[in-house]
Amino acid sequence: MFNKIAKKVMVISLSVSLAATVFASSVSAAVTFTDIKKGDSHFEAVNSLAAAGVIKGYPGGTFGPYNELQRQHGAVLFQKSLNLAIPTDYLSRLSKYYTDVDETNDYAEQIAAVTPDIFTGGGGAFRPVEKMTREQMATTMVKALGLKDNGKETTINLNNVSDSHKQNVKIFAQYGITNQLQDFKPRDPVTRAQFATFLQKSLLVAIPHSINLNSGITMFDRAVEITLNVSNPSNYQVFVDGKELLYKNGKFVGVVEATKTDEVKQSLVIIKK
């Protein structure tokens, strides 16, 4: 009996030790917003993107999940998540493409960073405070992450999607980035929370990876290993459940509250440093 108890104590001690070890080098903590909580739609993506420093909330601790996203804020999110360099000649680049963005815009540098590869505006205007529509979001997301038509048949209804965005909305459906196949609501403004989820899912498609869940650390936790099939994986950061995983021996390791890989994917964020 004593040996059995001692063995259980040893297993628990080792589990606690492993959990402490894999998070010992974590440099970020989960970010808490007062208006979005665990169980809410988009919580997982918002939580991990906030921990990664890609998205921020408002003064007072709110995130504003249902607020409509402005085009200038979309530019900022792309620049941060892809770690795009700010061009040294950003003012001349802006003047080349836009008449409505100059050095007085708080996000001038980020807008320049996503121009012209992701955004080009129209008629010489960027329209920074205009709300971004869902079909515009799909096109900019596909361009930003280089997503390609994979040839997969899809049943998504494209009848109400603008011609210039049809192909990119189709690509969203091909990769399962959207499940709104009957009505994508292409001309509706995309909300901040929706954009977070679309970005999180698109990043997972764009960056090849594999997930391995090991045996339980405790009754509710699992050790996870995530391998990035890219060159120089150490140049990336990986977040799950709003916490950064530790890069060790070519893999990102940590402890998660999950029993299936699909549960890990819901909050998995991979970004470049």
N, C-alpha and C positions, 0 to 999 in steps of 0.2 A: 504493500500500500504506500509506504514511504517513497519507494522508488518511482511509482506512478505519479505521485504528487510532485516530487522533485523534477520529474521529466516535464510535466505540464508547466511548472514555473519556469524552467529553462526555455521552453518553446516561446512562452509569452515574453520573456526577457529578450530573447533573440529577435522577436517580431518588433518589439518597441525599439530595440537598437537599430534594426534595419530601417524602420520608418524615420528615425532621427537622422540616420546617415544619408539617406537619399535626398533629404531636404536640407541638409546642413549648409549647402552652398546656394540655396535659393535666395535671390536678391529681391524678390517682390512678394507682396502679400495681397490677398484677395481684397478687391475694392468693394465697398458697400454703398449702394445707393438706396435712398429711402423709398423710391417709387417703383422699384422692380426687385422681386425677391424670387428665391428658389421655387420652382413650380410654375412661374409665369412664362408665357411665350417669350422666346428670345433671351431668357435670363442667362443661359450657359454661354452663348456667344458674347453677350455684353460683358459678362463677368470676366471672361478670359481676355478679351480685347482690352478691357480697362486695365487689367493687371499687366498687360504687355505695354501699356502706355500709348496705345493706338487711339483710343477714344477717351474722352473726359466728360464729366458731368457739369452741372451748373453750380454756382455758389449756393450753399445751403444743403448740398448733398444729394440733389436730385439728378436724374439722368434725362428725364423727358422722353421716355420711350415712344410715345405716340406723337411727338412733335415731328413736323415734316422737315426733311433734310434740305438745306440750301445747297446749291451747286458748289459754292465756295467751300463748304464744309466737306462735301464729297471729295474735293481736290485734296484737302488736308488729310483725310483718312487714307487715300491712296498713297500719298507721299510718305506718310508715317509707316504704313503696313509694308510697303515695298522698299523702304529706306532709300528713296530716290534722292539723288544729290540736288542741292539747290544750285542752279546755274549761276556762275559769277556775273554773267551779263543778264541777270533776270529782268532788269528794267527794259533793256532793249528788246528782249524776247517778248515781253508783254506788249510793248508798243508796236511790234511787228504784227501781232495777231489781234489785239483788242484795243478798243477805244474807251472801254469802261472799267479797266483795271490799271491802277498805277501805284506808286509808292505809298499812297495814303491808305490803301487797302491792307487790313491787318494780315491777310493771307496771301499777299502778293508773291512772296517767295515760293510758297507751296503751289500756287496756281501756275507759276512759271515752270516749276519742276514737272508738272503733268502735261505741259504744252510742248509740242503738238501731238505727242504719241498717244495720249489718252483723251484729252480735250482739245477741241479746236474752235469751239464757239460756232457762231453763225452770223454772217453779215458783219463781221468785225466786232462782235460783242460776245463777251463771256456770260453776261447776266448773272453776276455772283450771288445775288440774294434771291434769285428765282428758285422755286422749288424744283427739285429733281424728280422727274417722273420715273415710274418703274421700268419702262422700256428704255429710257435714257440710261438708267442705272445698269441695266443688263448689257447694253452696248459698251459703256465705259468699263465695266467689270471684265468683259471678255477681252477687250483691247489691253487693259492693264495687265492681265495675267496670261495673255497669249493663249487663251483657250481655243481649241480647234474643233470643227465638226468631226465627230468620231464615227459617223456613218450609221449610228444607231437609229432605228425607226422610233418615232415618238408620235403620240396621239394628241399633242397639245394643239389647242385651237388658236390659230394665228390670224383669224379673220379681222379682229379688231386691233391688230398690232400694225403700226406704221411700217411701210415697206422698208424703210432704212434700218429698222430694228428687228424685222422678222427673223433673220438668220441668227441673231444673237440671243433672242428669246428662245429660239429652238435649241440652241446649244445649252442654255440653262436647263431645259427639260431633259436633254440627252444625258446630262451628268447628274440629274436628280437634285440640282441646285434649287429648283422650284418644283412643287407638287401641285400647283394651281393650273391644271391642264385645261380645264373647261373655260376658265376666264382668268387670264393673267392680270387683268385690270391694268393694262399697259400705260394708260394716261393718268392713273391715280398717282399723286405724290408718294414717294417712298418715305416711310417713317425712319427715325433714327434707329429704332430697334430692328426693323426689317432689314435695313442696310447692314447692320452688324451681322445678322445671320447670313445674309447673302455673301458678305465678304468672308466670313469664317468658312463657309462651305466652299467658296471658290478657291480660297487659299489651299484647302485640302486637296482639291482636284489638281491644282497647278503644281504642287510640290509632292512628288512621289514619296510614299512612306509606308511603313508596315507597323502594326501594333501587336504586341505580345503581352497577354495578361498571364502572370504566373499564379501560383497557388496563394491562398489567402494569407494575409498578414494578420488580420483579425477576422472576426465574423463578418464584418462589413467591408473591409478593405482588401485591395489586391495590389501587388507590386506590378508595375507596368514598365515595359521597355518599348521605346519608339525609335525605329531606325529610319533615317532619311536617306533615300536613294538618290542623292545629289552629290556633286563635288563639294568638298569643304563643308561638311555638315556642321562643323564647329562654328561656322559663320551665322548659324541660325539660333533662334530661341524657340522653345516649345513650352506651351502652357496648357494645363488641364485643370479644370475646376478652379480657375482663377489663381493657380499657383505655377511657378516656373519649375520645370524639371531640371535635374542635374545632368550635365553632359559628362559621360564617363565611359571610357573604352569604346568610343565610337557610337554610343547609344545615349538616348535621353531616358533617364530612369526616375521613378517616383512612386508614390503610393496614391491610389485613387479609390473613391467610393464607387466601384463598378464591378459587375460580374460578367459583362459582355463588352466586346470591342465597340459595338454600336453605341453603348452608353459613353464610352470614352470619347468617341468621335463628336458627340454633341457639344462638348466644351473644348475640344482640341483646337488650339491656335498655333500655327507655325509662321514665324516671320523672320525676315533677315535682320541681323544686328545693324 
